[in-house]
Amino acid sequence: MLLKEQYEKLLALVENMDDDAVGAMLTTLHPSDIADFIEVLDEESKKYVFSLLDSRIASDVIAELNVDAKGEILDGIEATRLAAI
């Protein structure tokens, strides 16, 4: 589970679209924590965060997402990215 401080820091980084910092922070989190975080974001931010995940982690995160969030992320995802997941 994300600590409040982690959540707030990650949210600020996402709002600023700081790819490197968001990506670095995501690598320290468990896929279920990433999924929980993604689920509370708006659709654009969901897709942004998901796009920063490597394929191995992305597949674990997809498995943890609720149906609505999964649909929002997978809608419009490139076929090559989907195949890699």
Buried (B, 14 or more C-beta within 10 A) or exposed (E): EBEEEBBEBBBEBBEEEEEEBBBEBBEEBBBBBBBBBBBEBEEEBBBBBBBBBEEEBBEBBBEBBEEEBBEBBBEEBEEEEEEEB
